[in-house]
């Protein structure tokens, strides 16, 4: 049994998620808007680029997981890649928001290359970060407590950047820019990168990792990736749960700024929606206690119902009172509580899948398995980006102009109807196809601990 983590280690690890999720939310919330409304790139092209980049990630992410699992150094196998990936991704992120006054084909080629490089370099630090989490402790109760801490910091990053990001861009551009917000985005990116490096630095400095410069006797080969990912039925079910959930949240995130700008016609409501993200943080704080009281398998349907109810409130309000504040507040509360609780379940469950893999196949392969989470998040970004980009074109979206009823209804469909379909699919998979719940997962952990005591 591993030693108990100190509070300093728990929160130092979680703090790293704040910086890295500032970066991922900068891309997730604002990049499509930056490319379409500021650089003037066609929405359909952006959507296609998102999708093509993720096709490459289908190969790149598991390979990165394999590389991390094979890494053996006196500093461990996670920390070196966390440092390398953070530094390189920082440079790529900064360049991505520096268009060098390019236009036409040159701009399209430049953005395409830099966005693909951004995905690759983010993987370099994200895979080892989340792979490290299941190795911090194998105590199920402590694991639930530790797992929600990085999600809380991630939600805090989303809350801050979502609520004040656009206002910060406009303010910074007024001070230093030329009126089209590109300079504001560039300066905001610099600030985010500084936080990114600071928070990951604290994680690397304060969280201990055992050296991995001793041969384990097991060599991981590229062909093993297929076996690890596609013969583990619980991992396949987990993949289904997480990709449908991420699709739900990514559809909302991708279209949010368009929805509130052109359906509600209020940038204030956009900031208000993101500002209500503290409800997601509260849900994550409460998750360990709620799951202990009700069990995870009972929390999931409650969280699903909460999220759907919140979306329905926004849908009704978008027709009856699109500029009203109260429906946005109420709807967002239910959405954020639901997503926070589900995020807690998903974060804990990846460690359970890794434990099951060790029991079933004799190898943990943390980084290869955890790389599926990174890949699936980016897959959801890709599919939602493709659908959003082409839908904006299909529904006649005009950047910065007056939108038709067809366009507004299209935005409602992407913002509300598609997420409801996705979250219902996520719950169905969790309910009927995923079995690492209740007594079964306790038995898995007990057997693994018994094996370790016998070896010791």
N, C-alpha and C positions, 0 to 999 in steps of 0.2 A: 504493500500500500504506500502511495506517495505521501510525502510530508504535506501538512496543511499549509496553504498559501497565506502569506501575510497580507494585511490590508494594503500595504504599500505596493506589493506585487500585483494584487487584483486590480487596483485603480490605475497603476502605471501601465498595465497591459491594456485596459479599456480606454485609457486616454489616447492611445495611438489611433484608435478608430475615429476620434474627433477630427484629426488632421486629414487622414486619408479619405474620410467621407465628405469633408469640405471640397476636396478635389473631385470626387466622383459625383457630387451633387452639382458642382459647377458645370460639369459636362452634361449630367442627366437633366437638369432643370433649364439651363440657359444656352447650351451649345446650339441646338436646333434654331432657337430664336435668333441667336447671334449670326448664324450662317444665313438664314432666310431674310431677316428683317434689317440686318446691318450690312452684311457683305453682299446681299442680293442674290444668293445662290438658290436655284430652284428647289422647292420643297421635295419634289419627287426625286431629285438627284441625292439630296441629303438622306432621305429614307432608304434609297438603294445602297448608298455608301455604308450606312449603319449595318445593313443586312450583310453585305459582302464582307465587311471587316469581321463580322462574327463567324462567318464560314471559316475564315483563317483561324479564329480562336478555337474552333472545334478541334483543330490539330495542336495549336500552340499551348493551350491551357493544360491539358493532360501531360504534355511533354515537360512543361515547367514543373508540374507536380512530381514527375518522375525524377527530374534533375534535383529537386529539393530533397526527395527521399534518399537519393544516392549521395548527397553531400555529406562529407565527413571532415570536420575541422575542430580545433580545440575550442572554438567559440560556439559550437553547436551547428545544426543544419538550417535553422530558421533565421537566426539573427543576421548572418552575413548577407543573405538574399534580401532581407528586409531593408538593410542599409543601401545595398546596390540598387535595388528597384526604386526606392524612394528618391535617390539622387537623380537617376536617369529620368524617371517619370516627371520630376520637377522641371527639368529642362524642356522636355517635350511638351508639357502642359503650357509653359510660358510661350514657346514658339507657336503652338496651336492658336493662341490669341494674339499673334503678331502676324498680320497679313502682308507686311512689306509692300503695301500699296499695289498688290497684284490685281489683275483683272482677267476676265475671260477664261480661256483654257488654262492658262498658267495658274490662276487662282484655284480652279477646280482640281488640278493635279496636285498642287501644294496641299490643299485641305485633305485630299484623299490619302496622301502619303502620311501626313502628320497624324491623322485620326487613327489609321491602322497602327502606327508606331505607338500612339498613346495607349491603345488597348493592350499591346504586347508588353509595354513597360509597366503598366499598372498591374498586370498579371504577375510580374516579377516580384512585386512586394505584397500583393494581396493574397496570393496562394500561401506563402510561408506564414503570413500573419494568422489567417484562419486555421491553418494546419497546426499551428502552435497551441491553439486553444484546447483541443482535446487532450494534449499532453501535459497541461498544467496540473490536472488532478483527475483521478478516476473514481473519486467519491461522488455518487449520483447527486446527493443533496448539495454538496459544494459546487459541483459542476453547473447546476441550475443557477446558483447564485452568481458564479463567475461569468457564465455565458451571457447574462443579460447586461452586464456592465459595459462591454464594448457597444452593444446595441443602443444603450442609453446615450452614450457619447455620440454614436452615429446619428441618432435621432436629434440630438442637440445641434449637431452640425447642420442637419437638414432644416431644423427650425430657424436657426440664425440666418443661414444663407438664403433660405426661401422667403423669409419675412422682410429682410432688409437688403438683400442682394441687389435687386433692381434699383432701389432707391440709392444705394451706395454707388452703383454704376453711373446713374444720372448726376449725382452730386460730384463725383470725382471727375466726370467728363466736363462739367461746368467749370471746375477749377483749372483743369489741365488740358482739356481736350478741344475737339473741333466741332462738337455739336451732334455727331452721329453715334456717340456712345462707345466707339471702338477703343478710345483711349481709356475710358472709364473701366471697360472690361479688362484691359491690359493691367491697369494698376490694381484692380481687385484681385486679379490672378497672382500678382506678385505677393500681395498680403496673404493670400491663401497658401501659397507655396511656403512662406516663412512659417506659418502655423503647422503645416504638413511636416516639415523637417524637424521642428521643435518637438512635436508630440511623439513622433516615431523615435526620436532621439531619447526621450524619457523612457519609452517602452524598452528599448534596447539596453539602456543603462541599468534600469532597476529590476528587470525581470530576469531571473537566473535560468540558464539552460545548460544541461549537461553536455560535455564534449562528445562529439560523434566521430572521433578519429580512430575508433577501434572497429575492426572489421566484424560485421555481424554474422558472416557465413552465408548470407542470402543475397544473391545478386538480382536486382530488379532489371528486367529487360523491356525493351519497347513493346514487344509482342505481348507482354504481361498486362499491358494497359487494357486490352480488350477483355481479358479474363476478369480483371479487378472491377471494371465498370459494368460489364454486361452479363455476368453470371451471378451477381449478387441481387436477388429479387427485392430485398428490402431497399437497396440503393436505388434500384429502378423506380420503386414506388416513391421514394424520397425525391428523386429527380422530377417525377410527375407533380408532386405537391409543390415543390419550390418553383418550378418553371411557371406553373399556372398562377401562383401567388405573385411572383415577380412581374408577370404579364399584367396582372391587375393593377399593381402599384405603378408600373412603368407607363401604362396607358394614361393613368391619371396624371403622373408627373410630366409626361411629354406634352400633353395638350393643355395643361393647367393655365399657362400664361396666355395662350390663345383664347381659351374658354372665358376667362375673366376679363380679358381685354375686349372681346367682340360679342359675347353673349350677355354677360353682366355689364360690360362697358365700364369696368371699374378696376383700376390698378390697386386701389385700396383693398378691395375684397380679395385680390390675389395675395397681397401681403398678410391680410387677416387670416386667410386659409392656412398659409404657411406658419403664421404666428401661433395658430392653435396646435401646432405640433407638440407643444408641451404635454398635451393629453396622451400622446404616444409614449412620451418619456414616463409619465405617471403609470401607464399600463405596463411598461417594462419593469418599473420598480416593483409593482404589485404582482407581477407574474409568478415569481417563486412561491409567494404565499397563496395566491389564487390556485395555482396548479397543485400545491400540496393539499389544499382544502377540497378542491373539486376533481383533481386529476386532469392531466393534459387532454385526454380523450373527451372530456366534458367541456373543457375550455374552448376547444376548436369550434364546435358548432355555435356556441354563444358568441365567439369573436366574429365568425362568418355572418351571423344574423345582424350583429351590430354594424359591421361594415356595409352590408347591403341596405340596411335601414337608413344609414347616413346618406348613401348615394341617392336613394329614392327621394329623400327630403330635398336634396339639391336639384333633382330633376323636376320635381313639382314647382319649386321656387323659381326655376329658370324660365317657366312659362307665366306664372302668376305674379311674381315679384322679383325679377332678376337682380335688382339693385338692393334688395332688403338685406340687412345685416344679420338679423336673428336666425333665419334659416341656414345661412352659411355657418354661423357659430354652432348651431345644434347639429347640423349635418356633419360638420367637420369633427365634432366631439365623438360622435358614433364611429366615424371612419377611422380616426386615429386610435381610439381605444381598441377597435377590432384589429387593425393592422399591427399595433404594438404587441398584443397578446399572441397573434399568429407568428410574428417575428421571434418572440421568445421561444415558442414551440419549435420553430425551424432551427434556431441556433443550437438548442440543446440536442435536437434529434440527430444532427450530423455526427456528434460524438457517439451516440448510440449505434449509428450505422457502422462507424469505425470499429466499435467493440464487437458488433456482430460479424464483421469481416474477419477480425482476428480469431473469433471463436470458430467460424465456418472454414476459413482457409489457412489459418495459422500465421497470417501477416496482417499488420495494421494498415500499412500503406496510407498514412494520414494525408500526405500532401497530394497524392493522386486522387484520392476520394474527395478531399476538400476542394481540389481544383474544379470539380464539377459545380460547386457553388458559385465560384467566380465565373466560370463559363456560362452557367445558366442565367446569372444576373445579366451578363452581357448579351446572351441570346435573347432574353426578354427585352433588353434595350434595343436590340437589332430588329426583332419582329415588330415591336410596338412602334419603333422609329419608321420602319418600312410602311406599316399600315397608316401611321399618322401622316407621313410625308406624302404618300400617294393619295390618301383620303383628302388632305387639304387641297391638292390639285384637282381631284375628281369633283369635290364639292365647290369648286370655284373660288378658293381663297385668294384674296388680293392683299399682299402685305401692306399694312398701314392704311388700308382703305375701308370703305363702308362694306360690310358683308351682307350677302343676301340671306333670305330665310333658309334656303337650301344649305348654305355654309354653316349657319348657326345650328341647324338641326343635325348636321354632320358632326359638329363639335360636341353636341350633347350625346350623340351616339358613342363617340370615342371616349368621352369623359366618364360616362355613366353606364351605358348598356354593356359595352365590352368588358369593363371591369367586373360587373355583376356575373356575367357568364363565366369569366375566368375563376373567380373566387368560389363559385359553386362547384366547378370542376375540381379545384384544389381540395375542397372538403370531401367530395365524393371519393377521391383517391385515398385521402387520409383515413376515411371511415372504412372503406372496404378492401383496400390493397396493402396498407401499411400496418405491420403487426408488432413493431417494437414499442409496445405500450404496456403499462400496468405490470403484472407479475412476470410477464415474459422477459422484459428487459432487465428486471431485477435478477432473474435467473441467469441471464447472460453475464451480467457483471459478477455475480457470485461465483460462477464457474471459472471466469478469467482470474479472479482473485485467488481462488483455490489452486489453480495451475501455478500462479506466481509463487505462492507460499511453498508449494512442493518443489519448485525449481530452486527457491532460495534455501 
